[in-house]
Amino acid sequence: MSLPARDGDGYLQRMDDWTPEIGRAMAEADGYELTEQKWEQILKAREYVEDFGTVPPVRKFSKFIDMDQKELFDIWMTGPMKPITKYGGLPKPTGCV
């Protein structure tokens, strides 16, 4: 599968290009493993953005999915919102992530 255009950070240049297959292919191209749990969180983040029109800060997102913030960091091994938004075809998070 050829991937749509991405910016220097690996985010889609056009959010409308996103599909679940493209999200998974982007992660694969980046050598990033998406577990089922990570994928569910990506879909929840998309739901959040649909409901509220903005990417949530990690604190709000952890409450939204009813998970401890530390656990979220442990799962993603990094600031979770960056890969969640990147592979979810969402805008880059702003502020502390």
C-alpha positions in Angstrom: 0.0 0.0 0.0 1.4 3.4 -0.9 1.0 5.9 1.9 -0.5 9.3 1.5 1.8 12.3 1.9 3.2 12.8 5.4 4.9 15.8 7.0 8.4 15.8 8.5 7.1 14.3 11.7 5.3 11.5 10.0 1.7 13.0 10.3 -0.7 12.9 7.4 -0.7 16.1 5.5 -4.4 15.7 4.9 -6.4 14.2 7.8 -9.1 13.1 5.3 -6.7 10.6 3.9 -6.9 8.5 7.0 -8.4 5.0 7.1 -7.7 2.3 9.7 -5.6 0.5 7.0 -3.5 3.6 6.4 -3.0 4.1 10.2 -1.7 0.5 10.5 0.4 0.8 7.4 2.0 4.1 8.7 2.9 2.4 12.0 4.3 -0.6 10.1 6.4 1.7 7.8 7.7 3.4 11.0 8.6 0.0 12.6 6.1 0.8 15.3 4.1 -2.1 16.8 0.4 -1.5 17.3 -1.1 -3.9 19.8 -4.9 -4.4 20.0 -4.9 -2.3 23.2 -3.0 0.6 21.4 -5.3 0.4 18.5 -8.4 0.7 20.7 -6.9 3.8 22.3 -6.3 5.3 18.9 -9.9 4.7 18.0 -11.0 6.3 21.4 -8.9 9.3 20.6 -10.6 9.7 17.3 -13.9 9.4 19.1 -12.8 12.2 21.5 -11.8 14.5 18.7 -15.1 13.8 17.0 -17.0 14.7 20.2 -15.0 17.6 21.4 -13.2 18.9 18.2 -9.8 18.9 19.8 -6.9 16.5 20.6 -7.1 15.9 24.4 -4.1 16.5 26.7 -2.9 13.1 28.1 -4.5 13.9 31.5 -8.0 14.3 30.0 -7.5 11.4 27.6 -6.5 9.0 30.4 -9.7 10.0 32.2 -11.7 9.6 29.0 -10.6 6.0 28.6 -10.6 5.4 32.4 -6.9 4.5 32.7 -4.2 5.7 35.0 -1.9 8.2 33.2 1.2 6.2 34.3 -0.2 3.0 32.8 -0.8 4.9 29.5 2.8 5.9 29.5 3.9 2.4 30.3 1.9 1.0 27.4 3.3 3.5 24.8 6.8 3.7 26.3 6.7 7.4 25.5 4.4 10.4 25.5 1.3 8.5 24.4 -0.5 11.3 22.5 2.1 11.7 19.7 1.8 8.1 18.4 -1.9 8.0 19.1 -2.6 11.1 17.1 -0.1 10.2 14.4 -1.4 6.7 13.6 -5.0 7.9 14.2 -4.7 10.5 11.5 -5.4 13.3 14.0 -3.8 16.7 14.4 -0.5 17.0 16.3 -1.1 17.5 20.0 -0.1 20.9 21.3 1.5 21.7 24.7 2.9 19.0 27.0 2.2 15.5 25.8 
